[in-house]
Amino acid sequence: MYQSYFGLAEAPFSIAPDPRYLYMSLRHQEALAHLLYGVNAGGGFVLLTGEVGAGKTTVCRCLLEQIPQACDVAYIFNPKLTVSELLSTICAEFGIAVPSGNTSVKVYIDCINAYLLDAHARGRHTVLIIDEAQNLSTDVLEQLRLLTNLETNQRKLLQIILLGQPELAAMLARPELRQLAQRIIARYHLGALSRQEVAAYVQHRLVVAGAQRLLFPTGLTGRLYRLSGGIPRIINVLCDRALLGTYAQNRERVDGATLKQAAREVFHNPMVQRSMMRPLLAGLLLASSVLAAVLYQPIEQTAPQSKTEIKAVTSKPVAALPDVLEWPSATPLSRSHKIAYAALFKAWGANYRDTDDGVECSQAEAFGLRCLNERGGLDELRELNLPAVLLMQDRQGQKFNATLTKLDERSATLAIGEEARAVSLTAFAEQWSGHYTLLWRMPPVAHKKLRPGDHGPDVEWLAKQLAQLDGKAAETTKDPVFDDAMMRQIKQFQLAHGLIPDGSVGLQTMMHLSAATDMTVPKLNRKQGAKL
């Protein structure tokens, strides 16, 4: 429904296990490496566990695309079967001929053994993959162990890969299954994505689907991570519903309110909501009890000796931030535009000439600066981390310009007229129109876009920026080339800064690189470090 609206070639958050959409986090890389090792090892069992929706099946589909030519693979995805039914299914999957109407377990095993010996003689390697293996009964697991008894002096003739939920590992730890557990040659538990990986995961899927712009601001990453617990399938469902809501509202990108509503719709089951809230409530109760103990104990036990101390502590109120920004009455409103740009230029150490509106960007070029006029959200301002002139509106509908000079987790500080005022983020968000103009320093490059394969002074500049971000000295290479390693670094940087990770360096990426590495650039928040 929303694909054409966002310029997408296909649905980016389908829950189908499409290997093209597999985001290879470090955990997924390790999981795939364990499976590949198992396929090429000398038989036995390989175990991959993970929570529901963690990506086990998708990793397995990726494995199937990399299976060596000499492997014959059977994939069973519904293993809630009896011993006889499982053996029959294995024969059907491998194309093993069995007598018509057979129900004998011994006949099935004899046919499978004959097939494995013939495959080995022909230089073939036989792999059996069982998904949702936590549904296997103890009898079936024991039968699978017996199937791996057939072996030569060098290797076992059947390799079995078990995929399942965490309870599968608990099953295999039972005493009656210790013989099978001893034959597991590789095991891995696929955990949830980290907060940083959630942002990269979302961007990866959007890029594969053909996205050309940022649809999920990086500021939503924390909320999305908390809602999903880092589980890819839940991320998919939430993001899909959020994009649908954004489309319905005719907006350009997802915002916090839309994601919150998407979560309400996805987690409509009250029991699910309560289970998600339980850890949070437990934490709040613990914090409350600790606070109560701290506050109560000194007053009861040491009140005569600590009244002065208690008074000193409790007499330090947190300064209340104003909940509204008003243009100062002593300054004519007609001057807001010029005053705001004068403050912006001053932050860059440049002088602003009081001329007609609309020529600020031309003036900026004289100082080696460029203008960026955009409409966005608070998350983008944090990501850019540069002073900006904003179009604001008071509660009477009166519009004025103000210059954002500081931004932290609690407040925004703006130059309004001749004054500097801090305001709560809630009030700031209510009064800001979303329009902003900022300045940035254009790097000393000749081309407006750098791509893999380019070389020359521009690539030399790029190599220095990446080395600086990595905390290393740039290699002194004559005529460096924009190679694959550099492209991977650029993609990582782009993902960390909420840019489309296409691996090329256009104006947006140049702007972020310049701001991240130039210590003379004015910042909204000096504590916000560069991310690579």
N, C-alpha and C positions, 0 to 999 in steps of 0.2 A: 504493500500500500504506500509506503513512504520512500521506496527506492529511487524513483525518478525525481522526487522532490529534493532529495539530498545528493543527487547525481551518482547514485550507486549502481553498479552493474548487477549486483545480486545481494541477497540478504546477508548482512555481515555476522549476525548473531544466531544463526540456525544452530540447533542442538544436535544436528546430524554430525557424526564423527568424520568430517572431511579433513584428510591429512593436509590439504593446502592451507587450512586455517590453524594448523597446530603451531602455537607459539612456543618456541623451544626455549623455555626457561632453563635455568641450570638443572632444576629437578627433572624436567622432561628430557633433557639431554642425557642425564645420568640413567634415567629409566630406559630410554631407548638403547643406550650403550649396554646395559645389563641384558636386554633382550637379544641384541645382536651377538653379544658374547655367548649367550646360551645357544643360539642357533648354530654357531660355528664350533661349539664345544663338543665333547665326546659323548653326548647323550645325557640322560637323567632329567631332572626337573629344574625349571626356572620359575620363580615366584615373583609376581608383581602385584602388590596390594595398594589400595588407596581409597579415600572416601568416595561416596557416590558423587559423580560429576567431576572428579578430579582430572579426568582426561586419560584414563587407562586404555579405553577402547580406541581413542584417537591415536595414542602412541602406538598401539598394536597395528592399526591400519597403516601408519607410517612405516612400521617394521615390514609389513607385507610388500610395500613398494620397494624395499631394499633387500628382499630375500634373494640369496644367490641363485643363479640359474640351475644349479644342481640339486635344489631343494624341492621336495614335494610336500605341500602344506595342506592340512585339513583344519577347518575352523568351526568349532562348535560353540554356539552362542546361547543355547538353551539346555544346560546340563542337568536339569531336574529330571533324571532318568534312572531307571533300574540298571543293573549290571548288563542284562541282556540287551536292553534298549540302547545303552551307550555303545556296546560292541557293534551292534547293528548299524548305528549311526557312523561309527568310525569306518566300517567297511564301505558304507555308501559314499562317504566323503572322499575316500581314497580310490574308489572304483574297484574294490576288491570283490571278486566273484565268490558267492556263497551258495550252497544248495538251496533251491526254492523251498520256502516254507520252514527253513531252519529256525529252531528256538534253542538249540543246544549251545551253552556257553563254551564248551570245549571245541566245538566245530568252528565257532567264530574265532577263537584264539588260534587255532591251528591255521586257519586261512590268513589271519593277520601276520602270524610268524612267517609263513611261507612268502607272503608279500614283502616283508621286511628283508628277508634273506635275498630275495631276487633283486630288490631295489639296491641293496648294498653291493651285490655282484655287478650291477650296472653302473656303480659309482654314484648312486642317488642317495640323498640324505632326507630322512622322513621326519617331519615336524608336525606335532599335533598341538593346536592352540585351543584352550578351553576358557571361554569368557564366563563371568558370573560364577566362578568356581566355588564360591561360598555355599552354593546350592547343592554341591555334590554330597552324597551320603558317605558315611564311613566305609560301607561295603564297596562303593564305586571307587573311592580313593585307593582302597587296598587293591582292587583289580587293576587300576592304572599302574600301581607300583609293580605288580606282577608282569605287566606288559613290557616294562623296561628291563626285565631279567634277560631278555635275549640280547646277546652281545658277542663281539669277537674279542681277540686278545687286545685290540687297540681301543675299541669304543663300543658303547651301547648303540643299538640300531634304531631306537626310537627316542626322539627328543620331545618332551612334553612341557608346554608353557601354560602356567595357571595364572589367570587374571581374576582378582576378586577384591571384595571389600575387606576391611581390617579384620573382621571375624574369621576370615580364612586362615590368617596366620595363627589365631588362637586355636582353631580346629587342629592345625598341623602340630601344635605343641602338646596335644593329648598323648598320653603314654602309648595307647594302642596304635598310633600313627607314627611312632618314632622311627620306624624303618624307612618310611617314605621321607620323613623330614631329613634323615641323614643323606638322602640322595639329591637334595636340593643343592645345585652347584652355584646358583646365583639367586639372590633375593634383594628386592628393593621396595621401599614404601614411598609412594608418590604423594607428597604433602601438598598443602594448599599454596597458592601464590602469595608472595609477600606484597606489601603495599606498593612498592616500586614496580613490581612485576605486573600488578593489576593494570597500572597505567599503560605499560608497554603492551600488555595483552590486548587491551581495548584498541589501541592505535594499530596494532598489527592486523587485527581482523578487519578494521575499517579500510586499511590500505589495500589488503587483498581484495576487498569488495569494490575497490575503485574510488574511495573517498579522496577528494582533492583539497579538503579543508578540515579544520579541527572541529569536531562535532561534540566532543566531551572535554570541556576545560579541565586542565590538570588539577584545579582546586577541588574538583568533585572526587578525586581519587580516594581520599581518606574516607569519605562517606560510602562510596561504592565498595571499598575494602571491608568496612565494618558491616555493611548490609549483607555482603556475600560470604564473608569469612575467607575470601580468596579462592572459592571454589568456582572453576571456570563455567560450569553449567548454570549456576545461579547468576553469575555475571552476565552470561548470554541472555537469560530471561529478563533480568532487570534492564539491561541496555536496550533490548528489543522493545520492551514496553515504554521505556523513556523516550526512544526515538519516535515511537508512534504518538506519544503525548506531545512531543515537540512539534511534530508534523501537524497534529490537530490544532495546535495553537498558532500555526503559521510563523514559527520562530526559526532562527538560523542555527541555534545550537541548544543543547540540553542545559538546563539550569538546575539549581538545587531543589526548587519547589517541584519541578517536574519529576526529578528522580525520586523525591520523597513520595509523591503520589504513585509513581510506578511501583515502589516498594509496598505501599498499602494494597495495591491491586494484586501483586504477586504473592504476598504473604497474607492473603485474606483469611486463612485458617487461624482462628484465635489461638489454637494450641501451638501452632508454629510460632506465632508472635510471642506467646508466653515463654516458649523454650528459648527463643532468641534473647528475650529480655532478662531471663533468669540470671545469667552471669553478671549482667550490668547491675541488677537489683542487689545481688549478693555483694558486689563491690561497694555499692552505695551504703548498704547496711553496715558493712565492715568499717567503712570510712566514718560513718556517723557514730558508731560505737567507740571507735578510737578517739574521735574528736570529743565526744562526751566525757570519756575517761580523762582526757588531758585537761578539759575545762573544769571538771568537777573535782578532781583529786587535789590540786593546789589550794582551792578555796576551802575545802573541808579540813585538810591536814595541816596546812601551813598558812592559813589566812592571816594570823597576827603578824607573821614575819614577811609576807609577800604582797601586801596591799599595794605598796608603791610599784612593785614590779608588774602586778596585774594591771594597775592603772596605766603604766607606761605602755604595755602591750595593747590594751584595748583603746587607748586614746590616739591611735594612729589610723584614722579612717582612710579608706581608699578614696581618692579624689573622684567625685562623680563627674562623668563626662556629659556635656550638654547633648540633648536629644534633638536639637534642631540647629541648622546653620542659617543665619540671617545676614544679609548684606549690611555692613555698618552704615548707619544713617548719616554719619558725618562725611561720607565720601559719595560723590555723585555716581549713580548706577551706570551712567553712560561711559564711565572710565574703566569698567570692569575688564573689558577685553584687553586694553593696553596695559593695565596694571598686572594682569595675569601673565601676559607674555613677557613683560619686563622681569618678573620674578623667575620665569622659566629660563630666560637667557642668562640671568644673573647666576643661577645654579650651575650653569656651564662656564662661568667666568667670561661671559660675552655681554656687550652692551646692546640694548635694544633701542632702536630709534623710533620715536613716537611718530609713526606715519599712518597712512590709511590702513584699515583692516584688510587682511588678505595677502599681504606681502611678507609675512613673517618667515615663510619658508625660503624666500629669495634672500632675505637677510641672513638666515642660518647658513646658507651655502658659503657665504663670505668667511665664515669661521670653520669651514670644513665639516659642517653638520648637515644632516638631512632631517626632513619632517616625516612623521607618520601620523596620518589622520585616520582614525578607526572608530568603530563602535564595538564594544565588548562588555566584559564583566570584571568584577573585582579580582577574579582569579588571574586574568590576563595581566592586570596591572601588577600583581605580585610577581608573576613570571617575568615580565619585562623589567621590573625593578628600577624604573627610571621616572624622574619627575615628569608630570604631565599637566597640561591645561585641560580642565574639565568644564563641561557645560552643566551647571547646577540649576536647581529651581527651589524656591522657598515654598512655604505652605500656602501662600497667597497666589501661587502660580507665576511669581516674578522670576525671570531667568537672569543668571549672571555667570560670569567666568571666575573660576578660582584655580589656584595652582596646587596640586598635590605634591607635598614635599617629603612626607614621612608616612609609612604604612607598617603597622605591626599587627599582632594577633588580636589586639584589643581596640585600637583606635586608628583614625586617619588624621593627619595634620595637614591643613590647607592654609595657603596664603590667600586671605580674602581682603580685598582692599589693601590697606597698609598694615593689616594685622595678621598674626598667625594664630589659628584656632585648631584645637584638637576636638574631635567629635567621635562618638561611638560609631562602630561599623554599621549598626542597624540604621541609625539616622543618616549616615553617609549614603548607604545603599538606597534609602527611600528618596533622597533628594538628587542623586546623580542620574543624569539622562542616559548614560552609557557612552556618550561621545567623549573622545579624548584626542589630544594632540601632544605628541612628545618629540623630542629631538634625540638623534643618535649620531655617533661619529662613524662616517663611512671609512672603512679600512682602505689602505693604499693598494687597491687592486684595480686592474684595468677592465676586467670582465664582470658582468653582472650575474654570471652563473658559472660555477666551476663543477665539472663532471669528472667521473672516473676516466682515467686515460689522459687528462690534461697534464701539462707540465709547465715549468717556467717560474718567474718571480711570484705570480699569484699563488701557485701551489706551495712555494717556499714560505710565503706568509701563512698559509693555512697550516702547514706542518708546525710552524712556531706556535700558533695558537693552541693546537691540540697538545703539543708537548707541555705548554704552560699549564693547561687545564689538568694534565696528568701529573704535574709536579716534577717534570723532567726537563733536562736540557735538550733542545732540538738537535737532531743529528745534522752534521754539516755535510749534506749530500749535494753534489753539483747537479743542478737541474733535476730536482726531485719530481717524481711522478705521482699523480693521484691514483694510488693503487687500491687493491681490495682491502688491505688492512686499514688504510685511511678511511675508506668508505664505511667500514664497520664502526669506526670511531665516530664518524659523522652521524650515522644512524642512531647510535647510542645517545649522542648528544641531543639529537632532534627529539627522540622519544622522551628524554628527561625534561625537555623544555616545552613539551606539548606541541611540537611541530610534526608535520607529515614526514615520516622517516623514509624519504626517497633516496637518501645517500648522496644527493647533489647539494651544492652550496649556493643558494639564491640569496636575495636581499634579506629575507626574514632570518635565515640561518646566519648570514653575515652579521646582522644586527645583534643577534643573541651572542654570537662569538665575541664580537667587539665589546659588548657590555660586560661579558663575563671575564674577560682577560685584561681590560684596560682599567687600571686602578685609579685613574684620574677622573673616571666617569662618575657623576653624581648618582647616588643610590637612594632609593626610598628606604631600604633596610640594609645596613652594612653587615648584619649578621647572616644574611642570606648568601650562602656560598655558591660558587660555580658548580655545576653538576655535569659530569661526563660519565 
